[in-house]
Amino acid sequence: MNDLIRGAANAALETRIAFIVELARRLHQYGTTAARLEIAIAGAAQRLALVAEVWSSPTAIIISFADVSGGEEGLAQVTQVMRLPPGDVNLARMCEADAIADRAIAGELDLREGFRLLRALGQPETRWARAGVVGSYGLSAASMEALFLHSSWADLVVAGAIGLVIGLITILAAIRPRLAVASDAISAMVATAGAILVSAFVVPLAIKSVVLASLIVLVPGMSLTTAVREISSQHLVSGVARMGGAIATLLKLTFGTVAASQLCAAFGVTARNYVLPPLPHWMDWPSLLMGAIGFAILFRAAWRDWPVVAGAVGVGYLATRWGGLLSQAIPGAPVGVFLGGLLLGAMANLYARFLHRPGAVVREPGIILLVPGSVGFRSVSYLFERDTTLGMDSFILLLTLLISLVAGLLFGDLLVSPRRSL
């Protein structure tokens, strides 16, 4: 095996650099955070007898390469600058890229063949895959309505239907750059107008709950959490940039909801305000299963990883419930969020250590129920409505939840040290 590794390290300099650059491109595209990407690329380069200085941000990667034969004081021989769109989590392709890199660096796969396989991962998704993503938006919206908002059957059905429409808008935005810029605001307008129209002419709804559930996938809770994690790990440029992007998304979503509400009011369309009976408590468990399937599709997990994703989502949900019971003894303490982050961080590292696969398969789907994106959305909505008291209270709660979740993930890394960068 050592001879094989030395063979990969002795390949032509351009071949080694091309492989590392393509690996960095794919990991960025599939949602790897700046801190983990930089560690992964620097480690892969070192095993290929290269010294790599890596700088990653949500929209760019800069890597300077030098051959180790030049010594520690050798200047960089090649600097590669890549301008990239923000990545989106794709667990199946992230795992494939990780496996290709392991095989190529170990010498089981020629570097040129590894480069070709990495390049092939960039092919567009099939129609069936895009249809599945649209369905995942509906499943996620309906499950959020049942699990956390506990509204009526009508709210669940309408939230799921609006979620499907928003999923279709998101898929169209991926292939239409002009639509992509305004897709968040358009989705919020469609969700709000649709909920108000259904409530006015078909069946009364809890408007705010339906709108929040249908937009839950677009609310940048994951981006806010990742931004705080990157800032806490001293990746300041990437963290601040990601935070700015998340705030911009919140502003566009809030603008869309306010604009649609005012437009309906201008035409005299008002929602009926009497409340239907809430969903029965036994719906929590079918809704959790429905949400787990939706998140598995949303994060593009491979079929073999669906049970792992479902288990991670279940741990995240149960942590919030147990934490809610504990917080009754300590009012105001976000125990569930911290506990969930701690458990999921440790579980992700155990999964990566023993199965030799990216811990993101556990970590990313697991924390989706813990991220406080909905709190951020409500905070900005209150500020748009000039209710500064509720807006600032929600903002402080947002900060508390973010800090608790990130602290839980950091303590999880201390409890079980990560062996793999992803």
N, C-alpha and C positions, 0 to 999 in steps of 0.2 A: 504494500500500500504506500509506503514512503517513497518508493521509486516512482509510482504513479503520480503522487503529489509533486515530486520534483519535476516530472515530465510536464505537468501543467504549468508549473512555475517557470520552466525553461522555454515556453512558447514565445513566439515573436512578441516584442513589446506592444506593437499595434494590436495584435490579437487579444492580448490580456486586457489592454485598455478598452478596446471595443466591447469586450464581454462585461467588464465592470460598469461601463457607462450604460449599456442596455439593461443590466440588472437594476441599476439605480432608477432608470426611467420607469421600469415596470413596477418596482416597489412603490414609487411615488404615485403612479397612476392608480394603484390598488389600495390607497389610503393609509400608507405607513406614515407615522408621525416623524417629525424632523429628527428627534433624538434617536429613535430606533433606526431610522434609515441611515443616519451618519455612522452609528456604531456598526450596523450590518455591512455597509459598503467598505468602511475602513478595515474591518476584520477580514472580509473576502479579499480585498486587495493585498493585505499582508500575507495571506496564504498563497497568493500568486506572485510573491516576491516583489511587491510594489509598495511604495509609500504613498498613501492617498490622504490629502487634506480635503475634507468634504464639508460643504456648506449647503444646507437645505432650507428652503422656505416653502410656503404653500404654492408658490407659482414659479419657482426656479430652483435649479441645482447647479452648483459650481464645484468642480472636482479638479484638483491639481495632482498630477502623477509624477513620481520619480522612481527610478529603478533602485532597489536596495543595494545594488552593486556600487552605486555612487556614494555610499556611506551616509551617515546621519546628516552631514552638512551639505549634501548634494542638492542643487537647486531643482525645482520642478521642470520637467522636460516637456510636459503636455498639460495644458489647462483646458478643460471642457466646460462650456457654459450651455445650459439647457433651459429654455423658456417653456414652461409647462402649465397647463390649466390645473386648477385644484383637483386633487385625486378624490376618488369615490371608493368606498370599501367594497372589495370584491374578494371574498375569502377563498374561493376556489382557485382563482388565478394567482393570488398571493401564495397559496400553498404550492402550486405548480412551479412558480418562479423560485421559491425557496428550495424545492426538491431538485430542480435543474441546477441551481447554483451549487448545492451540496455534491451532486454527482460530478459536475464539471471540475470543481476544485479538488475533489478526491481523486481525479484522474480516471473515473469510470466513463466519462463522456468527453469527447474532444471539445476544446474550447470553441472552435468554429461551429460545431454542431450545437453546442449549448447556446451560442449566440443566435443561431437560426431558430432554435426552439423558443428562446425568449422573445424574439421578434414575432414569431407566429402567435404568441399570446395576445398581441395587440389587435387581432382581427375583430371586426365589429360583432356584436352579439346577434344571435339568430332571432328570427321573428318570434319563435316560441319563448325564448328567454325574455324578450321585451314584453310579451304578453304576460308572462309570469310576474314581472316587475309591476305592471299595471294592477294585476290581481293582489299583489302584496300590499299596495297602498290601501286598497279596500279592506283587506283583512286587518291590517294594522289599525286603521281608523276605527273599525267596529270593535276590535278587542280593547282599545283604549277607552272607548265609550263605556264598555261593560265593566272593565277592571277598576278604573279609577274615578270615573264620573258618575257611574251608577244611575243612569237616566232610564228612560222607558224603552220599550221595544221599538217604537217609532224612531226614537233618537238613534238607536243602534243601526237600524236599516238605512236611514237617510245618511248617517255619517259614513257608512260603508259605501253607499252609492256615490256620494260626493268624492270619497277617497279614490274610487275608480276613475272618475273624471279627472281628478288632479294627477293621478298616475299617468293618464294618457297625455295630459299637458306636459308633464315632465319628460316623457319619452319623446314627444315632438320637439321640445326645447333642446334636447341633446343633438338633434340633427339640423336644427334651424337656429343659427347663432343670433339672429335678430330677435327671435322669440325668447331665447334663453335669458337675455338681459332683464326682461320684464316678467318672466314666468312666475316668480314668487308673488308679485303684486296681482297678476292675473288670476293665479290660483286662489289667492285670498278673496278676491272679488267674486269669483265663481262660487266659492264655498259659502260666503256670507249671503250673497243674493239667492243662491239655491235654497239655503236653510230658511230664509225669510219668506220666500215664495211658497215653499211647501207648508210652512207654518200658517201662512195667511189663507191658503186656498185648499189645503188637503187635510193636515192633521197638526195640532199644536205641538211645538217642539221647545226644548230648552236651547235657545239659539246659541248662546255662548259655548255651551258644552259641545254641541254638534260642530260648530265651526272649529273649536280647538281640537277636537278629535280628528276631524277630517284633514286638518293641516299639520297633525302631529309629526309626520315624517319630514315635513319641510322645516319645522321649527329647529333652529340650530343648536340643540342642546349638546350634541356630540362635539360640535365645533367649539362651543364655549368651554366644555370640559377639557378638550385637547389643548386649547389655548392656555388654560390655567396650568395644565401639566407641563407644557413646554416652558412657560415663564418660570415655574417653580424649579425646573431643571436648568435654568440659565440660558435657554434658547430664546433669547428675548426678541430678536427680530421676527422669527417665525411665530412665536406666541402672540405678539402684538398684532402682526398682520392677520393672523387667524381670528383674533378677537375682533378686529375691525371688520372683517368679512362677515362674521356672525352678527354683529350689530347692524350692519347694512341689510342683512337678510331680515332681521327682526323689524327694521323700519319699513321695508317694502311690504312685508306681511301685514303689519299694522295699518299702513296706508291703504292697502287693498280692502281690509275689513271696514275701515272708516268710510272710504269712498263708496263702497257698495251699500252700506247702511244709509248714508245720506241720499244716494240715488234712489233707493227704494222709498225713503221718506218723501222725496220730492214728487214721486208718482203716487203718493198716498197709499202705499203698500205697507201695512203694519202687521207684525206677527201677533198671533193670539197668545195670551199669557197664562192660561190655566194649565196646570201640571197634570200629566198622566201618571199612573202608578209606576213606581220604579221597577227595575229588573229584579227578579228573585236572586237571593244570595248564591244559589247553586249554579248560577250562570258564570260565576267567577272561574271555575275550573275549565269548562269548555272554551271560555273566552281566552284563558291563558294558553290552551293548546292551539287555538286559532291564531293568537298573536305570535306564538313560537314559530308556527309554519310561515306566517307572513314575514317575520324577521329573517328566517332562514332564506327565503326567496329574495328579500330586499337586500341582504348582504351577500347574495350570490354564493351561498355555501354549497359545496358539493353534496351529493346525496349521502355519501358515507358520513358526513359531518352533521347531518340533521339531528340525530339524537343528542350529540354534544351541544349543539346550539339550543335545542329545547331544554336540556338540563341547565345550561347557563341562564337562560331566560327565567326558568323556574326558580333558580337560586336568587336572582335579582328580585323577583316578585316576593318570594317568601321573606327575604331580608327586609323589604319595606314593611311587610305586615308585622313581623316580629319587632322591628324597630319602632313601629307605631305603638305597639303595646308597651314597649320599654319607655318610650318618650312620655307616656302618661305619668310616669314617676318622676321624669325630669322634663318639665314643660319647656318647649322651645328648642330642645336638643335634637338635631337631625341624626338620631342614633341609627336609624335604618339605612340611610344613605352611606354613612361611614362603615357600618357592618357589611353592607353589600359590596362596597368597593374593596374592603379588606379580604372578604371571602373570594371574590372573583379574581382579584390580583394574585392571590396565592394559588387558586385553582388553575389559572392560566399558566403560571410558571411550572406547576406540577405537570400539567398536560404537555407543555413544551419539553420538559426535562425527560419524561419517560416515553413519550411517543415520538419525540424528535420532529415535531411539526410546530408551526407558528402558534404561539399562545393567543394570538388575536382571534382564533376560532372560538375561544371561550370568552375572552375579554370584551370584544366589541359588541356581540349580541347581548351579553349579560348586563352591561351597564346601560343599555338603551332605556330600560325602565327606571333607571336611577337618575339620569341626567335631567337637570331642571330647566329644560327648554320652555316648557309651558309657563313656568314662573316668569321667565324673561319676557315672553310674549305678553303676558298679562300686565307686567310692569310697564312696558312701552305703551300698551293700550290705554292704561289708566292715565299716563302722562299725555297722550294724545287727547284724551277726554278732559284734560285739565284737572284731574283729580290727583293733585301732587302728593297728598298724604298716603293714599293707597299705593300710588306709583312708587314712592320711596320705600314704603314698608315692603312691597314686593321685591324691590331691588335689593334691599338688605337681606331678605330671605334668599334671593338668588345667590348672593355672595356667600352666605352661610352654607347653602347646599353645595355649591361648587367647591368650596374649601374642604368640606367634610368628605365629599366623594374623592377628590384628589388625594387628600390625606389617607383615606382608606386604601387607595391603590398603591400609594407609596409605602404604607405599612405592610401591605400584602407582599410587596417586593422584598421588604426586610424579613418578613416571616418565612418566605420561601424565595431564596435568591434566584433570579433568572439566569438560565444557562444559555438561552438563545435571545438574540436581539429583537426578533419579531414576536 
